[in-house]
């Protein structure tokens, strides 16, 4: 897991929505968690899950 520090202080609503959109982009299975402190978005966390399927015709 990697963390990227970004300065959200003073960002307008459009910038925050763009960050949320980026976190959702391409996500097939998982979650996006938005942390708010004192009415300000302070963290956006993306958790992605990869679902593996056995090859067709074979049983696990």
PDB file of N, CA, C and O in Angstrom:
ATOM      1  N   UNK A   1       0.859  -1.174   0.000  1.00  0.00           N
ATOM      2  CA  UNK A   1       0.000   0.000   0.000  1.00  0.00           C
ATOM      3  C   UNK A   1       0.900   1.230   0.000  1.00  0.00           C
ATOM      4  O   UNK A   1       1.922   1.262   0.685  1.00  0.00           O
ATOM      5  N   UNK A   2       0.517   2.232  -0.765  1.00  0.00           N
ATOM      6  CA  UNK A   2       1.292   3.466  -0.811  1.00  0.00           C
ATOM      7  C   UNK A   2       0.421   4.629  -0.379  1.00  0.00           C
ATOM      8  O   UNK A   2      -0.800   4.607  -0.533  1.00  0.00           O
ATOM      9  N   UNK A   3       1.067   5.637   0.160  1.00  0.00           N
ATOM     10  CA  UNK A   3       0.363   6.852   0.566  1.00  0.00           C
ATOM     11  C   UNK A   3       0.981   8.023  -0.164  1.00  0.00           C
ATOM     12  O   UNK A   3       2.202   8.115  -0.289  1.00  0.00           O
ATOM     13  N   UNK A   4       0.144   8.906  -0.641  1.00  0.00           N
ATOM     14  CA  UNK A   4       0.597  10.105  -1.314  1.00  0.00           C
ATOM     15  C   UNK A   4       0.104  11.294  -0.516  1.00  0.00           C
ATOM     16  O   UNK A   4      -1.093  11.422  -0.256  1.00  0.00           O
ATOM     17  N   UNK A   5       1.019  12.158  -0.131  1.00  0.00           N
ATOM     18  CA  UNK A   5       0.631  13.348   0.615  1.00  0.00           C
ATOM     19  C   UNK A   5       0.233  14.447  -0.360  1.00  0.00           C
ATOM     20  O   UNK A   5       0.971  14.767  -1.292  1.00  0.00           O
ATOM     21  N   UNK A   6      -0.924  15.009  -0.134  1.00  0.00           N
ATOM     22  CA  UNK A   6      -1.406  16.122  -0.949  1.00  0.00           C
ATOM     23  C   UNK A   6      -1.929  17.190  -0.010  1.00  0.00           C
ATOM     24  O   UNK A   6      -2.519  16.882   1.026  1.00  0.00           O
ATOM     25  N   UNK A   7      -1.718  18.425  -0.367  1.00  0.00           N
ATOM     26  CA  UNK A   7      -2.192  19.533   0.459  1.00  0.00           C
ATOM     27  C   UNK A   7      -3.636  19.835   0.084  1.00  0.00           C
ATOM     28  O   UNK A   7      -3.899  20.423  -0.965  1.00  0.00           O
ATOM     29  N   UNK A   8      -4.580  19.431   0.949  1.00  0.00           N
ATOM     30  CA  UNK A   8      -5.996  19.685   0.691  1.00  0.00           C
ATOM     31  C   UNK A   8      -6.453  21.013   1.287  1.00  0.00           C
ATOM     32  O   UNK A   8      -7.547  21.491   0.987  1.00  0.00           O
ATOM     33  N   UNK A   9      -5.610  21.605   2.132  1.00  0.00           N
ATOM     34  CA  UNK A   9      -5.987  22.863   2.777  1.00  0.00           C
ATOM     35  C   UNK A   9      -6.199  23.943   1.721  1.00  0.00           C
ATOM     36  O   UNK A   9      -5.358  24.149   0.846  1.00  0.00           O
ATOM     37  N   UNK A  10      -7.318  24.617   1.816  1.00  0.00           N
ATOM     38  CA  UNK A  10      -7.615  25.703   0.894  1.00  0.00           C
ATOM     39  C   UNK A  10      -8.126  25.246  -0.465  1.00  0.00           C
ATOM     40  O   UNK A  10      -8.395  26.079  -1.330  1.00  0.00           O
ATOM     41  N   UNK A  11      -8.266  23.932  -0.671  1.00  0.00           N
ATOM     42  CA  UNK A  11      -8.777  23.459  -1.947  1.00  0.00           C
ATOM     43  C   UNK A  11     -10.268  23.700  -2.029  1.00  0.00           C
ATOM     44  O   UNK A  11     -10.985  23.600  -1.033  1.00  0.00           O
ATOM     45  N   UNK A  12     -10.719  24.011  -3.206  1.00  0.00           N
ATOM     46  CA  UNK A  12     -12.148  24.226  -3.396  1.00  0.00           C
ATOM     47  C   UNK A  12     -12.856  22.888  -3.600  1.00  0.00           C
ATOM     48  O   UNK A  12     -12.220  21.848  -3.772  1.00  0.00           O
ATOM     49  N   UNK A  13     -14.159  22.941  -3.577  1.00  0.00           N
ATOM     50  CA  UNK A  13     -14.976  21.732  -3.691  1.00  0.00           C
ATOM     51  C   UNK A  13     -14.676  20.969  -4.970  1.00  0.00           C
ATOM     52  O   UNK A  13     -14.642  19.739  -4.956  1.00  0.00           O
ATOM     53  N   UNK A  14     -14.460  21.669  -6.068  1.00  0.00           N
ATOM     54  CA  UNK A  14     -14.191  21.004  -7.346  1.00  0.00           C
ATOM     55  C   UNK A  14     -12.907  20.180  -7.280  1.00  0.00           C
ATOM     56  O   UNK A  14     -12.852  19.086  -7.842  1.00  0.00           O
ATOM     57  N   UNK A  15     -11.886  20.679  -6.613  1.00  0.00           N
ATOM     58  CA  UNK A  15     -10.624  19.941  -6.483  1.00  0.00           C
ATOM     59  C   UNK A  15     -10.809  18.672  -5.676  1.00  0.00           C
ATOM     60  O   UNK A  15     -10.278  17.620  -6.032  1.00  0.00           O
ATOM     61  N   UNK A  16     -11.557  18.769  -4.594  1.00  0.00           N
ATOM     62  CA  UNK A  16     -11.805  17.598  -3.754  1.00  0.00           C
ATOM     63  C   UNK A  16     -12.637  16.573  -4.516  1.00  0.00           C
ATOM     64  O   UNK A  16     -12.363  15.375  -4.446  1.00  0.00           O
ATOM     65  N   UNK A  17     -13.651  17.035  -5.240  1.00  0.00           N
ATOM     66  CA  UNK A  17     -14.463  16.106  -6.037  1.00  0.00           C
ATOM     67  C   UNK A  17     -13.621  15.439  -7.128  1.00  0.00           C
ATOM     68  O   UNK A  17     -13.841  14.273  -7.455  1.00  0.00           O
ATOM     69  N   UNK A  18     -12.676  16.161  -7.678  1.00  0.00           N
ATOM     70  CA  UNK A  18     -11.785  15.591  -8.696  1.00  0.00           C
ATOM     71  C   UNK A  18     -10.924  14.482  -8.078  1.00  0.00           C
ATOM     72  O   UNK A  18     -10.707  13.445  -8.705  1.00  0.00           O
ATOM     73  N   UNK A  19     -10.435  14.696  -6.856  1.00  0.00           N
ATOM     74  CA  UNK A  19      -9.648  13.666  -6.165  1.00  0.00           C
ATOM     75  C   UNK A  19     -10.492  12.423  -5.888  1.00  0.00           C
ATOM     76  O   UNK A  19     -10.012  11.299  -6.032  1.00  0.00           O
ATOM     77  N   UNK A  20     -11.746  12.625  -5.493  1.00  0.00           N
ATOM     78  CA  UNK A  20     -12.649  11.494  -5.249  1.00  0.00           C
ATOM     79  C   UNK A  20     -12.908  10.748  -6.559  1.00  0.00           C
ATOM     80  O   UNK A  20     -12.903   9.518  -6.586  1.00  0.00           O
ATOM     81  N   UNK A  21     -13.132  11.482  -7.627  1.00  0.00           N
ATOM     82  CA  UNK A  21     -13.341  10.874  -8.940  1.00  0.00           C
ATOM     83  C   UNK A  21     -12.126  10.047  -9.350  1.00  0.00           C
ATOM     84  O   UNK A  21     -12.277   8.940  -9.866  1.00  0.00           O
ATOM     85  N   UNK A  22     -10.924  10.575  -9.125  1.00  0.00           N
ATOM     86  CA  UNK A  22      -9.703   9.846  -9.455  1.00  0.00           C
ATOM     87  C   UNK A  22      -9.598   8.554  -8.646  1.00  0.00           C
ATOM     88  O   UNK A  22      -9.151   7.533  -9.169  1.00  0.00           O
ATOM     89  N   UNK A  23     -10.001   8.589  -7.390  1.00  0.00           N
ATOM     90  CA  UNK A  23      -9.952   7.402  -6.543  1.00  0.00           C
ATOM     91  C   UNK A  23     -10.932   6.336  -7.044  1.00  0.00           C
ATOM     92  O   UNK A  23     -10.657   5.141  -6.939  1.00  0.00           O
ATOM     93  N   UNK A  24     -12.062   6.765  -7.581  1.00  0.00           N
ATOM     94  CA  UNK A  24     -13.076   5.833  -8.076  1.00  0.00           C
ATOM     95  C   UNK A  24     -12.752   5.300  -9.470  1.00  0.00           C
ATOM     96  O   UNK A  24     -13.217   4.224  -9.845  1.00  0.00           O
ATOM     97  N   UNK A  25     -11.966   6.039 -10.230  1.00  0.00           N
ATOM     98  CA  UNK A  25     -11.683   5.697 -11.629  1.00  0.00           C
ATOM     99  C   UNK A  25     -11.028   4.305 -11.737  1.00  0.00           C
ATOM    100  O   UNK A  25      -9.980   4.056 -11.141  1.00  0.00           O
ATOM    101  N   UNK A  26     -11.646   3.432 -12.483  1.00  0.00           N
ATOM    102  CA  UNK A  26     -11.110   2.108 -12.745  1.00  0.00           C
ATOM    103  C   UNK A  26     -11.302   1.104 -11.618  1.00  0.00           C
ATOM    104  O   UNK A  26     -10.835  -0.030 -11.727  1.00  0.00           O
ATOM    105  N   UNK A  27     -11.968   1.483 -10.554  1.00  0.00           N
ATOM    106  CA  UNK A  27     -12.183   0.586  -9.420  1.00  0.00           C
ATOM    107  C   UNK A  27     -13.316  -0.376  -9.755  1.00  0.00           C
ATOM    108  O   UNK A  27     -14.444   0.052 -10.002  1.00  0.00           O
ATOM    109  N   UNK A  28     -13.019  -1.685  -9.764  1.00  0.00           N
ATOM    110  CA  UNK A  28     -14.053  -2.681 -10.054  1.00  0.00           C
ATOM    111  C   UNK A  28     -14.618  -3.286  -8.779  1.00  0.00           C
ATOM    112  O   UNK A  28     -15.832  -3.449  -8.650  1.00  0.00           O
ATOM    113  N   UNK A  29     -13.736  -3.622  -7.833  1.00  0.00           N
ATOM    114  CA  UNK A  29     -14.149  -4.186  -6.551  1.00  0.00           C
ATOM    115  C   UNK A  29     -13.352  -3.465  -5.472  1.00  0.00           C
ATOM    116  O   UNK A  29     -12.126  -3.388  -5.552  1.00  0.00           O
ATOM    117  N   UNK A  30     -14.035  -2.940  -4.475  1.00  0.00           N
ATOM    118  CA  UNK A  30     -13.317  -2.283  -3.396  1.00  0.00           C
ATOM    119  C   UNK A  30     -14.145  -1.178  -2.772  1.00  0.00           C
ATOM    120  O   UNK A  30     -15.376  -1.202  -2.801  1.00  0.00           O
ATOM    121  N   UNK A  31     -13.433  -0.198  -2.201  1.00  0.00           N
ATOM    122  CA  UNK A  31     -14.113   0.888  -1.495  1.00  0.00           C
ATOM    123  C   UNK A  31     -13.270   2.155  -1.546  1.00  0.00           C
ATOM    124  O   UNK A  31     -12.043   2.102  -1.627  1.00  0.00           O
ATOM    125  N   UNK A  32     -13.953   3.290  -1.496  1.00  0.00           N
ATOM    126  CA  UNK A  32     -13.301   4.579  -1.341  1.00  0.00           C
ATOM    127  C   UNK A  32     -13.846   5.176  -0.055  1.00  0.00           C
ATOM    128  O   UNK A  32     -15.054   5.355   0.100  1.00  0.00           O
ATOM    129  N   UNK A  33     -12.936   5.484   0.869  1.00  0.00           N
ATOM    130  CA  UNK A  33     -13.329   6.033   2.169  1.00  0.00           C
ATOM    131  C   UNK A  33     -12.868   7.487   2.241  1.00  0.00           C
ATOM    132  O   UNK A  33     -11.712   7.800   1.959  1.00  0.00           O
ATOM    133  N   UNK A  34     -13.787   8.362   2.620  1.00  0.00           N
ATOM    134  CA  UNK A  34     -13.504   9.791   2.737  1.00  0.00           C
ATOM    135  C   UNK A  34     -13.563  10.154   4.213  1.00  0.00           C
ATOM    136  O   UNK A  34     -14.590   9.960   4.863  1.00  0.00           O
ATOM    137  N   UNK A  35     -12.464  10.679   4.743  1.00  0.00           N
ATOM    138  CA  UNK A  35     -12.396  11.061   6.150  1.00  0.00           C
ATOM    139  C   UNK A  35     -12.544  12.573   6.258  1.00  0.00           C
ATOM    140  O   UNK A  35     -11.850  13.332   5.581  1.00  0.00           O
ATOM    141  N   UNK A  36     -13.470  12.996   7.128  1.00  0.00           N
ATOM    142  CA  UNK A  36     -13.755  14.424   7.329  1.00  0.00           C
ATOM    143  C   UNK A  36     -13.441  14.779   8.774  1.00  0.00           C
ATOM    144  O   UNK A  36     -13.812  14.046   9.691  1.00  0.00           O
ATOM    145  N   UNK A  37     -12.760  15.895   8.979  1.00  0.00           N
ATOM    146  CA  UNK A  37     -12.431  16.379  10.319  1.00  0.00           C
ATOM    147  C   UNK A  37     -12.752  17.870  10.373  1.00  0.00           C
ATOM    148  O   UNK A  37     -12.255  18.651   9.562  1.00  0.00           O
ATOM    149  N   UNK A  38     -13.582  18.253  11.330  1.00  0.00           N
ATOM    150  CA  UNK A  38     -14.008  19.657  11.468  1.00  0.00           C
ATOM    151  C   UNK A  38     -14.581  20.216  10.158  1.00  0.00           C
ATOM    152  O   UNK A  38     -14.313  21.359   9.786  1.00  0.00           O
ATOM    153  N   UNK A  39     -15.368  19.393   9.475  1.00  0.00           N
ATOM    154  CA  UNK A  39     -16.027  19.840   8.257  1.00  0.00           C
ATOM    155  C   UNK A  39     -15.134  19.910   7.028  1.00  0.00           C
ATOM    156  O   UNK A  39     -15.557  20.417   5.989  1.00  0.00           O
ATOM    157  N   UNK A  40     -13.904  19.409   7.128  1.00  0.00           N
ATOM    158  CA  UNK A  40     -12.968  19.438   6.007  1.00  0.00           C
ATOM    159  C   UNK A  40     -12.573  18.015   5.624  1.00  0.00           C
ATOM    160  O   UNK A  40     -12.353  17.175   6.496  1.00  0.00           O
ATOM    161  N   UNK A  41     -12.484  17.742   4.325  1.00  0.00           N
ATOM    162  CA  UNK A  41     -11.976  16.452   3.865  1.00  0.00           C
ATOM    163  C   UNK A  41     -10.480  16.434   4.153  1.00  0.00           C
ATOM    164  O   UNK A  41      -9.736  17.295   3.683  1.00  0.00           O
ATOM    165  N   UNK A  42     -10.048  15.441   4.935  1.00  0.00           N
ATOM    166  CA  UNK A  42      -8.632  15.367   5.295  1.00  0.00           C
ATOM    167  C   UNK A  42      -7.938  14.133   4.715  1.00  0.00           C
ATOM    168  O   UNK A  42      -6.710  14.060   4.691  1.00  0.00           O
ATOM    169  N   UNK A  43      -8.736  13.156   4.243  1.00  0.00           N
ATOM    170  CA  UNK A  43      -8.124  11.940   3.710  1.00  0.00           C
ATOM    171  C   UNK A  43      -9.088  11.247   2.770  1.00  0.00           C
ATOM    172  O   UNK A  43     -10.293  11.199   3.017  1.00  0.00           O
ATOM    173  N   UNK A  44      -8.541  10.707   1.682  1.00  0.00           N
ATOM    174  CA  UNK A  44      -9.301   9.882   0.750  1.00  0.00           C
ATOM    175  C   UNK A  44      -8.505   8.592   0.603  1.00  0.00           C
ATOM    176  O   UNK A  44      -7.345   8.608   0.193  1.00  0.00           O
ATOM    177  N   UNK A  45      -9.143   7.472   0.944  1.00  0.00           N
ATOM    178  CA  UNK A  45      -8.455   6.182   0.928  1.00  0.00           C
ATOM    179  C   UNK A  45      -9.138   5.250  -0.062  1.00  0.00           C
ATOM    180  O   UNK A  45     -10.361   5.107  -0.052  1.00  0.00           O
ATOM    181  N   UNK A  46      -8.342   4.618  -0.914  1.00  0.00           N
ATOM    182  CA  UNK A  46      -8.860   3.674  -1.898  1.00  0.00           C
ATOM    183  C   UNK A  46      -8.392   2.274  -1.512  1.00  0.00           C
ATOM    184  O   UNK A  46      -7.198   2.028  -1.346  1.00  0.00           O
ATOM    185  N   UNK A  47      -9.345   1.369  -1.374  1.00  0.00           N
ATOM    186  CA  UNK A  47      -9.044  -0.033  -1.085  1.00  0.00           C
ATOM    187  C   UNK A  47      -9.543  -0.849  -2.268  1.00  0.00           C
ATOM    188  O   UNK A  47     -10.740  -0.864  -2.558  1.00  0.00           O
ATOM    189  N   UNK A  48      -8.635  -1.521  -2.943  1.00  0.00           N
ATOM    190  CA  UNK A  48      -9.001  -2.274  -4.135  1.00  0.00           C
ATOM    191  C   UNK A  48      -8.833  -3.762  -3.879  1.00  0.00           C
ATOM    192  O   UNK A  48      -7.850  -4.197  -3.280  1.00  0.00           O
ATOM    193  N   UNK A  49      -9.802  -4.530  -4.337  1.00  0.00           N
ATOM    194  CA  UNK A  49      -9.745  -5.975  -4.203  1.00  0.00           C
ATOM    195  C   UNK A  49      -9.626  -6.588  -5.598  1.00  0.00           C
ATOM    196  O   UNK A  49     -10.227  -6.111  -6.561  1.00  0.00           O
ATOM    197  N   UNK A  50      -8.850  -7.636  -5.677  1.00  0.00           N
ATOM    198  CA  UNK A  50      -8.704  -8.366  -6.938  1.00  0.00           C
ATOM    199  C   UNK A  50      -9.318  -9.732  -6.755  1.00  0.00           C
ATOM    200  O   UNK A  50      -8.915 -10.481  -5.865  1.00  0.00           O
ATOM    201  N   UNK A  51     -10.283 -10.066  -7.581  1.00  0.00           N
ATOM    202  CA  UNK A  51     -10.962 -11.348  -7.500  1.00  0.00           C
ATOM    203  C   UNK A  51     -10.338 -12.289  -8.522  1.00  0.00           C
ATOM    204  O   UNK A  51     -10.301 -11.998  -9.718  1.00  0.00           O
ATOM    205  N   UNK A  52      -9.855 -13.410  -8.030  1.00  0.00           N
ATOM    206  CA  UNK A  52      -9.228 -14.407  -8.889  1.00  0.00           C
ATOM    207  C   UNK A  52     -10.200 -15.542  -9.124  1.00  0.00           C
ATOM    208  O   UNK A  52     -10.854 -16.020  -8.198  1.00  0.00           O
ATOM    209  N   UNK A  53     -10.290 -15.967 -10.370  1.00  0.00           N
ATOM    210  CA  UNK A  53     -11.177 -17.059 -10.723  1.00  0.00           C
ATOM    211  C   UNK A  53     -10.335 -18.200 -11.278  1.00  0.00           C
ATOM    212  O   UNK A  53      -9.377 -17.965 -12.015  1.00  0.00           O
ATOM    213  N   UNK A  54     -10.690 -19.448 -10.923  1.00  0.00           N
ATOM    214  CA  UNK A  54      -9.938 -20.576 -11.478  1.00  0.00           C
ATOM    215  C   UNK A  54     -10.161 -20.641 -12.996  1.00  0.00           C
ATOM    216  O   UNK A  54     -11.199 -20.200 -13.490  1.00  0.00           O
ATOM    217  N   UNK A  55      -9.191 -21.189 -13.730  1.00  0.00           N
ATOM    218  CA  UNK A  55      -9.374 -21.348 -15.177  1.00  0.00           C
ATOM    219  C   UNK A  55     -10.615 -22.178 -15.475  1.00  0.00           C
ATOM    220  O   UNK A  55     -10.930 -23.108 -14.733  1.00  0.00           O
ATOM    221  N   UNK A  56     -11.313 -21.855 -16.537  1.00  0.00           N
ATOM    222  CA  UNK A  56     -12.539 -22.580 -16.858  1.00  0.00           C
ATOM    223  C   UNK A  56     -12.238 -24.052 -17.124  1.00  0.00           C
ATOM    224  O   UNK A  56     -11.234 -24.398 -17.747  1.00  0.00           O
ATOM    225  N   UNK A  57     -13.131 -24.904 -16.637  1.00  0.00           N
ATOM    226  CA  UNK A  57     -12.987 -26.341 -16.823  1.00  0.00           C
ATOM    227  C   UNK A  57     -12.200 -27.026 -15.723  1.00  0.00           C
ATOM    228  O   UNK A  57     -12.139 -28.255 -15.692  1.00  0.00           O
ATOM    229  N   UNK A  58     -11.591 -26.261 -14.811  1.00  0.00           N
ATOM    230  CA  UNK A  58     -10.827 -26.863 -13.723  1.00  0.00           C
ATOM    231  C   UNK A  58     -11.495 -26.518 -12.404  1.00  0.00           C
ATOM    232  O   UNK A  58     -12.048 -25.429 -12.253  1.00  0.00           O
ATOM    233  N   UNK A  59     -11.448 -27.423 -11.466  1.00  0.00           N
ATOM    234  CA  UNK A  59     -12.037 -27.215 -10.157  1.00  0.00           C
ATOM    235  C   UNK A  59     -10.945 -27.016  -9.140  1.00  0.00           C
ATOM    236  O   UNK A  59      -9.866 -27.597  -9.258  1.00  0.00           O
ATOM    237  N   UNK A  60     -11.216 -26.194  -8.133  1.00  0.00           N
ATOM    238  CA  UNK A  60     -10.208 -25.928  -7.093  1.00  0.00           C
ATOM    239  C   UNK A  60     -10.168 -27.030  -6.077  1.00  0.00           C
ATOM    240  O   UNK A  60      -9.379 -26.971  -5.133  1.00  0.00           O
TER     241      UNK A  60
END
